[in-house]
């Protein structure tokens, strides 16, 4: 069985490094991108099982990137990440599969990833 592939798109280097290490330790094949533009380029170049996507980025917002990802592959699993909990009320209509604040306990995030990626 091949490793599940996860793409992390976040403009904060320490966040990318944190989630890359965490998910790599769990056996995932992880690639990261520093902004929406490079994240979309990576998404177009490779197949990913799941995308972790920051909401607030300087070049393209995560919501713009989410719409483009879903336009390319509607069934793509996307988890939105943000430091701002006030966005939560708007996510039901945005086609994201999950929404997490960055301070959320990682065990919950890992459990939800595993549930979405079960064979």
NORHU-V856649 format. One record per run of one state. SS is the DSSP state (2 for helix, 1 for strand, 0 for the rest). FROM is the first residue (numbers start at 1). LEN is the number of residues. If there is no record, write none. Layout:
SS;FROM;LEN  SS;FROM;LEN
//
This chain:
0;1;4  1;5;5  0;10;3  2;13;13  0;26;3  1;29;5  0;34;2  2;36;10  0;46;4  1;50;5  0;55;7  2;62;11  0;73;5  1;78;5  0;83;2  2;85;9  0;94;4  1;98;4  0;102;4  2;106;11  0;117;3
//
